[in-house]
């Protein structure tokens, strides 16, 4: 059974649980029972979705084998599904891993390749009725941050997503199961990321929910640092500011490391935007 997502209230918080030893933010890494505990804590703190992934896609990272990905990822998904009915996202670009994740209880496939890395992924998601996150990236994780360049950033993103949506629909994925992600810092400069966030509502139509994943990324450290780039451990305030801007421009899902703080952020912005519907205190 694929679980529904409710976009009628505050933007949804997707909690990051990295089942590896390589993701750039160390506190997000956990394996086995520790990963389960991290996911359950995220649910307690108000997360709407748990995003499990075992292949790091930080700048400079490389593919791992499907066997290694499955070995690290699937037992944790199974453990969490026994404890919770919360929607589960599997962060993978391999169809064989996605199939194992869906069999274990996942509802969403978070594919950074937007169905281009594995030709079997689209048909699988269509057949199973899974949600699919289509993300934009320029290059591959191992080289994407080496001098990325766009002639017309916003136009290139629009063209990319028109093609990605058409590709997904062509596989038979239902329109209402498609989520779009601009891929902050996936082949983007600081200035590119800022332009995307400022023009998010221009890049995306209202027909598809938009996911933004910028939590504690290096562009925040570059903006908030003084002489040196601010460490990831110090980037929570900058993350909250950027996520607030993303919500105001229409983001419906925030992929984050810090659940409680971002849940509060989403609730407050929703209350501000819907103040006419609130009873007088």
C-alpha positions in Angstrom: 0.0 0.0 0.0 1.4 3.4 -1.1 0.7 6.0 1.5 -0.7 9.4 0.7 0.9 12.8 1.2 -1.3 15.7 2.5 -0.3 19.1 1.1 -3.2 21.0 2.6 -1.4 22.1 5.7 2.1 23.3 6.5 4.9 22.3 4.2 6.0 18.7 4.9 9.3 18.0 6.6 11.3 15.1 5.1 13.8 13.8 7.6 17.2 12.7 6.3 18.6 9.4 7.6 21.9 8.5 5.8 22.7 4.8 6.2 26.3 5.3 5.3 29.6 6.6 6.6 30.2 9.2 3.8 27.4 11.8 3.8 28.8 15.3 4.4 27.0 16.0 7.7 28.2 13.4 10.2 25.2 13.6 12.6 22.9 12.4 9.8 24.8 9.1 9.4 23.5 6.0 11.2 23.3 2.3 10.6 21.0 -0.5 11.7 19.4 0.1 15.1 20.9 3.6 15.3 19.3 4.6 12.0 16.0 3.2 13.3 16.3 5.3 16.5 17.1 8.4 14.4 14.0 7.9 12.2 11.7 7.3 15.2 13.1 10.4 16.9 12.4 12.4 13.7 8.8 11.1 13.6 8.4 12.1 17.3 9.6 15.6 16.4 7.0 16.0 13.7 8.5 14.7 10.5 6.0 13.9 7.8 8.4 11.7 5.7 11.5 9.8 6.5 14.1 9.7 3.6 16.5 6.7 4.0 19.5 6.5 1.7 22.7 4.4 1.7 24.5 5.9 -1.3 26.1 9.3 -0.6 25.7 11.8 -3.3 27.8 14.6 -1.8 30.1 16.4 -4.2 33.0 14.1 -5.0 31.2 10.9 -4.1 31.0 7.8 -6.4 28.5 5.1 -7.1 28.3 2.1 -4.8 27.1 -1.3 -5.9 23.4 -2.2 -5.7 24.3 -5.0 -3.4 26.0 -2.7 -0.9 23.2 -0.2 -1.1 20.6 -2.9 -0.5 22.6 -4.4 2.4 22.7 -1.1 4.2 19.3 0.3 3.3 16.6 -2.4 3.2 17.0 -3.8 6.8 16.5 -0.3 8.2 13.4 0.4 6.1 12.0 -3.0 7.3 12.7 -2.1 10.9 11.1 1.3 10.6 8.0 0.0 8.8 7.3 -2.4 11.6 7.3 0.5 14.0 5.6 3.3 12.0 3.1 4.0 9.3 4.8 7.3 8.3 5.5 7.6 4.6 9.0 6.3 3.7 11.2 7.7 0.9 14.1 5.7 -0.5 16.9 7.8 -1.9 18.2 5.7 -4.8 18.9 5.9 -8.5 18.9 2.1 -9.1 15.7 0.2 -10.0 16.7 -3.0 -8.2 17.3 -1.0 -5.0 14.0 0.9 -5.4 12.1 -2.4 -5.9 13.6 -3.8 -2.7 12.7 -0.6 -0.9 9.1 -0.7 -2.1 8.8 -4.3 -1.1 10.1 -3.4 2.3 7.4 -0.7 2.8 8.7 2.5 1.0 6.2 4.8 -0.7 8.5 7.3 -2.4 11.5 6.9 -4.7 13.8 9.9 -4.5 15.8 9.7 -7.7 18.5 12.3 -8.2 18.8 11.3 -11.8 15.1 12.0 -12.7 14.7 8.5 -14.2 17.7 8.7 -16.5 20.3 6.6 -14.7 18.3 3.3 -14.8 15.9 2.7 -17.7 13.9 0.3 -15.5 13.1 2.9 -12.8 10.2 4.6 -14.5 8.3 1.5 -15.3 8.8 0.2 -11.8 7.4 3.3 -10.2 4.4 3.3 -12.5 3.6 -0.3 -11.9 3.8 0.1 -8.1 2.0 3.4 -7.9 5.0 5.0 -6.0 5.6 8.6 -5.6 8.7 9.8 -7.6 10.9 12.7 -6.9 12.5 14.1 -10.1 15.6 16.1 -9.3 17.7 18.3 -11.5 21.5 18.0 -11.5 24.2 19.0 -13.8 27.0 16.4 -14.1 27.5 13.5 -11.7 28.2 13.8 -8.0 31.9 13.1 -8.5 32.3 16.2 -10.8 29.2 18.3 -10.6 30.7 21.1 -8.5 33.7 21.6 -10.8 33.0 25.0 -12.4 29.2 24.5 -13.1 27.9 27.0 -15.7 24.5 27.9 -17.1 23.8 30.4 -20.0 20.2 30.8 -18.9 19.6 29.0 -15.6 15.9 29.4 -15.1 15.1 28.6 -18.7 17.4 25.5 -18.6 15.6 24.3 -15.5 12.2 24.8 -17.0 13.2 22.9 -20.1 14.7 20.1 -18.0 11.5 19.7 -15.9 9.2 19.8 -18.9 11.2 16.9 -20.3 11.4 15.0 -17.0 7.7 15.2 -16.4 7.0 14.1 -20.0 9.4 11.2 -19.4 7.7 10.2 -16.2 4.2 10.4 -17.7 5.4 8.4 -20.7 6.3 5.5 -18.3 2.8 5.6 -17.0 3.5 7.4 -13.7 0.4 9.3 -12.6 0.7 13.1 -12.6 -0.4 13.3 -9.0 2.5 11.1 -7.9 5.2 13.4 -9.3 7.4 15.7 -7.0 10.0 18.1 -8.4 13.3 19.1 -6.9 15.5 21.8 -8.3 18.6 20.1 -6.9 20.2 22.8 -4.8 24.0 22.5 -5.0 23.9 19.6 -7.5 26.0 21.3 -10.2 25.1 24.9 -9.0 27.2 27.8 -7.8 26.2 29.9 -4.7 24.7 32.5 -7.1 22.7 29.7 -9.0 21.3 28.4 -5.7 20.2 31.9 -4.7 18.5 32.6 -8.0 16.7 29.3 -7.9 15.3 30.1 -4.4 14.4 33.6 -5.4 12.6 32.4 -8.5 11.2 29.1 -7.3 7.6 30.1 -8.1 8.6 31.1 -11.6 10.5 27.9 -12.3 7.7 25.6 -11.2 4.0 25.6 -12.0 1.5 24.9 -9.3 0.7 21.5 -10.8 3.4 19.6 -9.0 4.6 19.8 -5.4 8.2 21.1 -5.1 10.8 19.6 -2.7 13.8 21.7 -1.6 16.9 20.0 -0.1 19.4 22.6 1.1 19.9 21.6 4.7 23.4 22.7 6.0 24.9 22.7 2.5 28.1 24.5 1.7 26.6 27.5 -0.1 25.1 28.5 3.3 28.5 28.2 4.8 29.9 30.4 2.1 27.3 33.1 2.7 27.4 33.0 6.5 31.1 32.5 7.0 33.5 35.4 7.4 37.0 34.7 6.2 36.4 30.9 6.1 33.5 28.8 5.0 31.2 28.2 8.0 31.3 24.6 9.2 28.2 22.4 8.5 27.6 22.2 12.3 27.0 26.0 12.4 24.7 26.2 9.4 21.3 25.7 11.1 20.3 29.4 11.2 21.2 29.9 7.6 19.3 26.7 6.7 16.2 27.9 8.4 16.4 31.3 6.6 16.8 29.6 3.2 14.0 27.2 3.9 11.7 30.0 5.0 12.4 31.7 1.7 11.7 28.4 -0.2 8.3 28.0 1.5 7.3 31.6 0.7 8.1 30.8 -2.9 5.9 27.7 -2.9 8.0 24.7 -1.6 5.8 22.0 -0.2 8.5 19.6 1.1 11.7 20.4 3.0 14.4 17.7 3.1 16.3 18.4 6.4 18.6 17.2 9.0 17.0 19.2 11.9 13.4 18.1 12.1 11.9 20.0 15.1 13.3 23.4 14.1 12.0 23.0 10.6 8.6 21.7 11.6 8.2 24.8 13.8 9.3 27.0 10.9 6.7 25.4 8.6 3.9 25.8 11.1 4.6 29.4 11.8 4.8 30.3 8.1 1.6 28.4 7.4 -0.1 30.3 10.3 1.1 33.7 8.9 -0.1 32.9 5.4 -3.5 31.6 6.7 -4.1 34.1 9.5 -7.6 35.0 8.2 -8.6 31.4 8.8 -7.5 31.3 12.4 -9.8 32.1 15.3 -9.1 35.1 17.3 -6.9 34.2 20.3 
